[in-house]
């Protein structure tokens, strides 16, 4: 059983790291959007390609307010924070209960 416990604990840490990295990518995308970035810059393209699938889904549900204020990055960051606060501890508690 310790094998499953260790696997769940490692999975929780991996999910925590990936969610943290993705949150910083979304923050970087939001900061870059304040200026007029070069759309051909590889970093700008990477940030756009990685974040746009989730941000576009959020924008479909919650439209841009006032024509210029986009709350989708903030909503995505809150969703990531919720997953980090709910999913990661749940996996760690499951691992502790099994082990």
Secondary structure, DSSP 8 states (H G I E B T S, - for coil): -HHHHHHHHHHHHHHHHHHHHHHHHHHHHHHHTTS---TT-HHHHHHHHHHHHHHHHHHHHS--BTTTB--HHHHHHHHHHHHHHHHHHHHHHHHHHH-
